[in-house]
Amino acid sequence: MAEKRQILLKRIEQLLEAGDKRKLRSLLEAEHNSDIAEIVEILHPDNSRIVFDCMDTSEAAEVFEKVDEATRAALLEVFDDDELVELISELDPDEAADVLAELDKEESKEVLESLDREDADQIKKLMVYSEDSAGGIMDPKVLSVTEDAFVNDAIQRIREAELDEEFYTVFVTDKSGHFLGEVRIRNLITCASDRRIRDLIDTDVVTVNVNDDQEAVFNTFKKYELIVAPVLSDEHRLVGRITADRVIAVAKEEAAEDLYAMAGTDAAELESFSILNAARVRMTWLLPCLVGTAVTAFFGFYFKQWFNQSDRLYIFTVAILFSPMIAAISGNAGLQTSAIVVCGLATGDLAALRMRQVFTREVRVAVLVALCCGLVGGVICGLLPWFFNQSAMQAAGSAQAVESAVRIELPPLDPSEHLQIALAFSAAMFSAIMVATTLGLVLPFLFRRIGLDPAISSGPLVTTANDSISAVIYLSLTMLLTA
């Protein structure tokens, strides 16, 4: 597939360089819109404009809808208003609403005023809903009949419908537009034409509410293996439909958003090619993390003063060398737990929705992990200082080694101090992993409860907080056990 794309890209670039629009038009007609969209994302906007000029309006609209946000933003700069109106008028209302949402309000208003009134009204209704809700992703064009219609009326309605997607059912409403159920196409074909639709209605239909979050819609489609679902208003009126292909696109968007959140960035980074915009988005997350690490340094200086006052500075020096191990292991343990919970919440796994059940399981796992890491880490913490202490003692006869030891100001540790630091490390490792695991378990549920993306709980802000907490736990235990 990658090789095919490279060949297509090379061929298009050759035709663009030669200025042969006729051959370019013939080549584009033979290619799939998704393949063309991938090429357009690579080309310079000026060359992309030429590619769009060589396609008919309907094909150009499909390619325009498939390209990424950064490419679409660049294309919006090279298209004039008339061309933009022509492209958007070819899109389905839900896709058109998504594109218009990327424009500023004034430009979006001008485009809407230039569209056909019926299309503009449908798009305006969709733009009222949140872009992440069922109303924001639904198609308002539905195939429906009233319950008192005849089978022949429904078949005629199908023939007259202007739908460019496959459909398998006809939705049924009462005269006020309230949803009653659906009738399968095969039932319409096999029944007598003079039968009433009310006799064929299947009322056991899975529906979604217009205000449902798109992630909940995805989970509904996954659970019930749906191809299409009717979208109902709070008054139970039929307002649109959502198809499986739209849900697949939503799942891709949600997965990308979670990855961005866990990496400490945002999908807004892809809205333009500007490196300044990308740097701004990333620094929005990294600057608070910088402050968090400064807090860790503050506590480090605080403990250094205490150890220095109690003539235990050499213990602090040894202990601080192992602090990154505590922070890294506990942070990764917390990240593992939060990743499990976030994934469970995102997929609608029933077990992940029961906090008590998840808590019981994850705490037992965390105890085993903490014990193992605490024991192994304690052995390492005890052996390394002893090893270097022995090396220093063997070189004690060298004047240069003595001078080096004086410069370092690190007196040899006796066996009891080795044991104290090792015990402090083991206890701190156990405690830090348990605290980090608890945060990784509780925070996704908490963020979900207050309306934030649970994936943020796996981001840099939380991991930075874990590092600070683990460092404080470690140095506090070292201070207590060596006092």
Summary of the structure (lengths in Angstrom):
residues: 483
radius of gyration: 31.6
end to end distance: 65.8
largest distance: 110.5
contacts: 1514
relative contact order: 0.07
helix: 72%
strand: 7%
